[in-house]
């Protein structure tokens, strides 16, 4: 799950939602009921886990955090 409205959070939330690995709550201040429902959906829908695992594999294949840091420097 992702949430946020400041800085680049809306863009990050949208990108993660498009991968299928995250459910965007669409606000910086989600209500407890929205959080509860989102947690329930993410935990019961196996597509979120599969998408997160695929995203993790892509990150590893691209060199992970070490490669990201190297490119930034």
OpenMM code with the backbone's topology and positions (N, CA, C; nanometers):
from openmm import Vec3, app, unit

residues = "UNK UNK UNK UNK UNK UNK UNK UNK UNK UNK UNK UNK UNK UNK UNK UNK UNK UNK UNK UNK UNK UNK UNK UNK UNK UNK UNK UNK UNK UNK UNK UNK UNK UNK UNK UNK UNK UNK UNK UNK UNK UNK UNK UNK UNK UNK UNK UNK UNK UNK UNK UNK UNK UNK UNK UNK UNK UNK UNK UNK UNK UNK UNK UNK UNK UNK UNK UNK UNK UNK UNK UNK UNK".split()
positions = [
    Vec3(0.0838, -0.1152, 0.0000),
    Vec3(0.0000, 0.0000, 0.0000),
    Vec3(0.0891, 0.1224, 0.0000),
    Vec3(0.0442, 0.2238, -0.0683),
    Vec3(0.1139, 0.3513, -0.0688),
    Vec3(0.0139, 0.4625, -0.0438),
    Vec3(0.0655, 0.5716, 0.0102),
    Vec3(-0.0169, 0.6899, 0.0345),
    Vec3(0.0760, 0.8095, 0.0412),
    Vec3(0.0248, 0.9249, 0.0102),
    Vec3(0.1039, 1.0453, 0.0220),
    Vec3(0.0608, 1.1499, -0.0781),
    Vec3(0.0831, 1.2753, -0.0429),
    Vec3(0.0427, 1.3834, -0.1309),
    Vec3(0.1523, 1.4866, -0.1515),
    Vec3(0.2590, 1.4832, -0.0714),
    Vec3(0.3638, 1.5835, -0.0830),
    Vec3(0.4789, 1.5348, -0.1685),
    Vec3(0.5681, 1.6283, -0.2003),
    Vec3(0.6860, 1.5999, -0.2801),
    Vec3(0.6507, 1.5157, -0.4027),
    Vec3(0.7202, 1.4050, -0.4223),
    Vec3(0.6948, 1.3204, -0.5391),
    Vec3(0.6081, 1.1992, -0.5062),
    Vec3(0.5465, 1.2002, -0.3896),
    Vec3(0.4694, 1.0830, -0.3458),
    Vec3(0.3582, 1.0424, -0.4424),
    Vec3(0.2792, 1.1360, -0.4964),
    Vec3(0.1735, 1.0915, -0.5889),
    Vec3(0.2289, 1.0164, -0.7102),
    Vec3(0.3436, 1.0631, -0.7625),
    Vec3(0.4036, 0.9960, -0.8771),
    Vec3(0.4559, 0.8572, -0.8394),
    Vec3(0.5209, 0.8477, -0.7238),
    Vec3(0.5725, 0.7184, -0.6775),
    Vec3(0.4565, 0.6226, -0.6539),
    Vec3(0.3526, 0.6704, -0.5895),
    Vec3(0.2345, 0.5861, -0.5647),
    Vec3(0.1755, 0.5363, -0.6963),
    Vec3(0.1640, 0.6249, -0.7946),
    Vec3(0.1072, 0.5871, -0.9242),
    Vec3(0.1954, 0.4842, -0.9946),
    Vec3(0.3270, 0.5037, -0.9883),
    Vec3(0.4174, 0.4076, -1.0523),
    Vec3(0.4053, 0.2702, -0.9894),
    Vec3(0.4028, 0.2660, -0.8581),
    Vec3(0.3897, 0.1364, -0.7898),
    Vec3(0.2551, 0.0720, -0.8193),
    Vec3(0.1495, 0.1515, -0.8238),
    Vec3(0.0173, 0.0978, -0.8566),
    Vec3(0.0186, 0.0352, -0.9951),
    Vec3(0.0840, 0.1030, -1.0916),
    Vec3(0.0896, 0.0499, -1.2284),
    Vec3(0.1647, -0.0821, -1.2372),
    Vec3(0.2586, -0.1073, -1.1464),
    Vec3(0.3292, -0.2355, -1.1485),
    Vec3(0.2392, -0.3491, -1.1011),
    Vec3(0.1344, -0.3136, -1.0297),
    Vec3(0.0462, -0.4146, -0.9715),
    Vec3(0.0918, -0.4600, -0.8337),
    Vec3(0.2035, -0.4016, -0.7852),
    Vec3(0.2598, -0.4429, -0.6568),
    Vec3(0.2088, -0.3599, -0.5400),
    Vec3(0.1268, -0.2609, -0.5673),
    Vec3(0.0824, -0.1716, -0.4606),
    Vec3(-0.0591, -0.1235, -0.4867),
    Vec3(-0.1238, -0.0921, -0.3797),
    Vec3(-0.2567, -0.0334, -0.3859),
    Vec3(-0.2415, 0.1098, -0.3338),
    Vec3(-0.2713, 0.2085, -0.4170),
    Vec3(-0.2566, 0.3493, -0.3808),
    Vec3(-0.3810, 0.3964, -0.3066),
    Vec3(-0.3622, 0.4425, -0.1848),
    Vec3(-0.4749, 0.4897, -0.1051),
    Vec3(-0.5229, 0.6280, -0.1490),
    Vec3(-0.4441, 0.6974, -0.2303),
    Vec3(-0.4896, 0.8205, -0.2928),
    Vec3(-0.5002, 0.9411, -0.2013),
    Vec3(-0.4370, 0.9363, -0.0872),
    Vec3(-0.4427, 1.0485, 0.0055),
    Vec3(-0.3220, 1.0446, 0.0974),
    Vec3(-0.2870, 1.1579, 0.1530),
    Vec3(-0.1774, 1.1624, 0.2498),
    Vec3(-0.2247, 1.1212, 0.3889),
    Vec3(-0.3548, 1.1237, 0.4094),
    Vec3(-0.4109, 1.0939, 0.5414),
    Vec3(-0.5264, 0.9944, 0.5298),
    Vec3(-0.4939, 0.8685, 0.4986),
    Vec3(-0.6016, 0.7698, 0.4833),
    Vec3(-0.6706, 0.7405, 0.6163),
    Vec3(-0.7959, 0.7139, 0.6069),
    Vec3(-0.8756, 0.6791, 0.7244),
    Vec3(-0.8441, 0.5346, 0.7653),
    Vec3(-0.8551, 0.5047, 0.8930),
    Vec3(-0.8282, 0.3679, 0.9396),
    Vec3(-0.9082, 0.2616, 0.8644),
    Vec3(-1.0315, 0.2922, 0.8320),
    Vec3(-1.1125, 0.1935, 0.7590),
    Vec3(-1.0563, 0.1680, 0.6194),
    Vec3(-1.0035, 0.2718, 0.5556),
    Vec3(-0.9432, 0.2553, 0.4225),
    Vec3(-0.8153, 0.1736, 0.4322),
    Vec3(-0.7363, 0.1989, 0.5346),
    Vec3(-0.6129, 0.1228, 0.5550),
    Vec3(-0.6466, -0.0238, 0.5795),
    Vec3(-0.7439, -0.0489, 0.6652),
    Vec3(-0.7848, -0.1859, 0.6972),
    Vec3(-0.8306, -0.2592, 0.5710),
    Vec3(-0.9129, -0.1943, 0.4907),
    Vec3(-0.9627, -0.2574, 0.3686),
    Vec3(-0.8493, -0.2839, 0.2697),
    Vec3(-0.7567, -0.1900, 0.2596),
    Vec3(-0.6441, -0.2072, 0.1676),
    Vec3(-0.5531, -0.3204, 0.2133),
    Vec3(-0.5249, -0.3268, 0.3417),
    Vec3(-0.4426, -0.4359, 0.3945),
    Vec3(-0.5096, -0.5694, 0.3647),
    Vec3(-0.6371, -0.5767, 0.3882),
    Vec3(-0.7109, -0.7010, 0.3629),
    Vec3(-0.7016, -0.7398, 0.2161),
    Vec3(-0.7159, -0.6430, 0.1262),
    Vec3(-0.7089, -0.6725, -0.0173),
    Vec3(-0.5699, -0.7204, -0.0571),
    Vec3(-0.4669, -0.6496, -0.0117),
    Vec3(-0.3295, -0.6861, -0.0483),
    Vec3(-0.2925, -0.8246, 0.0060),
    Vec3(-0.3388, -0.8557, 0.1252),
    Vec3(-0.3051, -0.9852, 0.1848),
    Vec3(-0.3833, -1.1019, 0.1254),
    Vec3(-0.4995, -1.0753, 0.0705),
    Vec3(-0.5820, -1.1847, 0.0190),
    Vec3(-0.5761, -1.2013, -0.1327),
    Vec3(-0.5285, -1.1009, -0.2036),
    Vec3(-0.5192, -1.1089, -0.3495),
    Vec3(-0.3755, -1.1459, -0.3873),
    Vec3(-0.3512, -1.2659, -0.4361),
    Vec3(-0.2147, -1.3098, -0.4651),
    Vec3(-0.1460, -1.2314, -0.5769),
    Vec3(-0.2199, -1.1552, -0.6531),
    Vec3(-0.1571, -1.0794, -0.7619),
    Vec3(-0.0614, -0.9731, -0.7088),
    Vec3(-0.0887, -0.9187, -0.5905),
    Vec3(0.0021, -0.8190, -0.5335),
    Vec3(0.1371, -0.8820, -0.5000),
    Vec3(0.1354, -0.9987, -0.4397),
    Vec3(0.2599, -1.0688, -0.4061),
    Vec3(0.3375, -1.1030, -0.5328),
    Vec3(0.2685, -1.1549, -0.6321),
    Vec3(0.3348, -1.1922, -0.7571),
    Vec3(0.3983, -1.0705, -0.8239),
    Vec3(0.3276, -0.9597, -0.8254),
    Vec3(0.3819, -0.8379, -0.8867),
    Vec3(0.5006, -0.7849, -0.8072),
    Vec3(0.4929, -0.7912, -0.6742),
    Vec3(0.6042, -0.7460, -0.5904),
    Vec3(0.7263, -0.8342, -0.6122),
    Vec3(0.7064, -0.9640, -0.6253),
    Vec3(0.8186, -1.0549, -0.6495),
    Vec3(0.8807, -1.0286, -0.7867),
    Vec3(0.7980, -1.0010, -0.8863),
    Vec3(0.8496, -0.9692, -1.0197),
    Vec3(0.9288, -0.8389, -1.0171),
    Vec3(0.8785, -0.7406, -0.9457),
    Vec3(0.9483, -0.6126, -0.9338),
    Vec3(1.0821, -0.6314, -0.8623),
    Vec3(1.0838, -0.7110, -0.7568),
    Vec3(1.2080, -0.7390, -0.6841),
    Vec3(1.3091, -0.8078, -0.7758),
    Vec3(1.2648, -0.9013, -0.8554),
    Vec3(1.3545, -0.9716, -0.9474),
    Vec3(1.4125, -0.8752, -1.0508),
    Vec3(1.3323, -0.7836, -1.0986),
    Vec3(1.3810, -0.6838, -1.1947),
    Vec3(1.4869, -0.5945, -1.1309),
    Vec3(1.4656, -0.5574, -1.0053),
    Vec3(1.5635, -0.4735, -0.9359),
    Vec3(1.6960, -0.5475, -0.9187),
    Vec3(1.6890, -0.6747, -0.8810),
    Vec3(1.8104, -0.7551, -0.8646),
    Vec3(1.8820, -0.7674, -0.9990),
    Vec3(1.8073, -0.7954, -1.1048),
    Vec3(1.8666, -0.8109, -1.2373),
    Vec3(1.9334, -0.6824, -1.2855),
    Vec3(1.8823, -0.5686, -1.2405),
    Vec3(1.9390, -0.4398, -1.2799),
    Vec3(2.0585, -0.3988, -1.1932),
    Vec3(2.0931, -0.4801, -1.0943),
    Vec3(2.2087, -0.4501, -1.0111),
    Vec3(2.1755, -0.4037, -0.8709),
    Vec3(2.0489, -0.3928, -0.8403),
    Vec3(2.0063, -0.3574, -0.7046),
    Vec3(2.0492, -0.2187, -0.6602),
    Vec3(2.0517, -0.2016, -0.5287),
    Vec3(2.0818, -0.0714, -0.4688),
    Vec3(2.2241, -0.0276, -0.5002),
    Vec3(2.3176, -0.1211, -0.5049),
    Vec3(2.4563, -0.0858, -0.5331),
    Vec3(2.4696, -0.0212, -0.6713),
    Vec3(2.4009, -0.0763, -0.7687),
    Vec3(2.4063, -0.0188, -0.9035),
    Vec3(2.3351, 0.1152, -0.9088),
    Vec3(2.2251, 0.1284, -0.8382),
    Vec3(2.1557, 0.2576, -0.8338),
    Vec3(2.2466, 0.3646, -0.7746),
    Vec3(2.3132, 0.3310, -0.6642),
    Vec3(2.4047, 0.4268, -0.6011),
    Vec3(2.5205, 0.4616, -0.6933),
    Vec3(2.5728, 0.3638, -0.7629),
    Vec3(2.6840, 0.3898, -0.8567),
    Vec3(2.6411, 0.4871, -0.9654),
    Vec3(2.5214, 0.4689, -1.0161),
    Vec3(2.4737, 0.5569, -1.1248),
    Vec3(2.4456, 0.6981, -1.0760),
    Vec3(2.4037, 0.7110, -0.9514),
    Vec3(2.3773, 0.8446, -0.8961),
    Vec3(2.5073, 0.9213, -0.8788),
    Vec3(2.6087, 0.8506, -0.8317),
    Vec3(2.7398, 0.9154, -0.8093),
    Vec3(2.8054, 0.9338, -0.9411),
] * unit.nanometer
topology = app.Topology()
chain = topology.addChain("A")
for resn in residues:
    res = topology.addResidue(resn, chain)
    for name in ("N", "CA", "C"):
        topology.addAtom(name, app.Element.getBySymbol(name[0]), res)
